[in-house]
Amino acid sequence: MSLRHAVPAALIVFAAVPGGAFGQSYPTKPIRLIIPFAPGGTTDIVARVVGDRLGRELGQAVIIENRAGGGGTVGADALAKSAADGYTLGMATVSTMATNPATNPKMPYDSVKDFTPITNLVNVPNVMTVNPVKVPAKDMKEAIALFKKSPGKYSYASSGSGGISHLDGEAFKVMTGTFIVHIPYRGSGPALNDTIAGQVDAQFDNLPSSLPHIKAGKLRALAVMSDKRVESLPEVPTFAEVGLRDVNNMAWYGLVGPANLPREVVQKVHAAAVKTLADGEVRKRLADGGSYVDGGTPEQFVQKIAREITLRKDIVKKQNIRLD
Ligand code: GLU
């Protein structure tokens, strides 16, 4: 072999060793998964369904840590500032990556530059519900009539200021010319507790967290934000069917790491996530809860996040939404 050929070969081997060796051994200890919302919300539900199996695929435990606050920005910021070694990963949502950046001029992080997207796990429809005792309306038309009759009397819960459910609530108010008071929580879990208890009258939420309470009759679903009716709630109309524009499309939940996560880590976690999502039991649990499985490539997730930031900015502008 001539020197001309030998040199590049040697360089390739040299360059491949540090990353390759790291990639082969990773992970050698448990992985922390930051959930930027309280327990009981969809972020937490999806992370717990996926996390256990993901850990088994990777051969290390995935330890869930709820860091709620600031509409999801507190936990997302903690992740952004963690070591990019693959041992701290987090759940990214439409709220932490797109609606907050679209509405909050004082973001503590840059949702494009400060993370390494791995895969979008699921897409999820959203739903508007009422406490059936506090809002005695059998459908959307009756609820809007009640809200119109007494502006400021009724309230709605969101999973945090600047998040998707806050945006949904404010868009609803603009569309219907109603005034219902926004009450933000540290996630849908605590928001649901208060709506079910009747401390708050209505709620905008992602379907998986609200679904069991709708089925149990504790909350009444008025409409789902989805192109078509959802299988788990066939009797509930879509926003379009009740004459309202669906400004939402879907909420989504994915896996990300801090910026500059080694390529080998991204590939390993992505491969494990794809296997996890292909597992029959995991798929069933996600589907029964109202989620649509995704599991796309890291590149697709990068593009989705960029598209979603633009989309949410557009919605805020076009709907003339003002967040408090
Ligand atoms: N509702 C979600 C939760 O409490 C967070 C909002 C979102 O980003 O979809 O986990």
Boltz pocket constraint, residues with backbone or C-beta under 6 A from the ligand:
constraints:
  - pocket:
      binder: B
      contacts: [[A, 37], [A, 38], [A, 40], [A, 41], [A, 42], [A, 43], [A, 44], [A, 72], [A, 93], [A, 94], [A, 95], [A, 96], [A, 159], [A, 163], [A, 164], [A, 165], [A, 186], [A, 187], [A, 188], [A, 189], [A, 205], [A, 206], [A, 251], [A, 252]]
      max_distance: 6.0
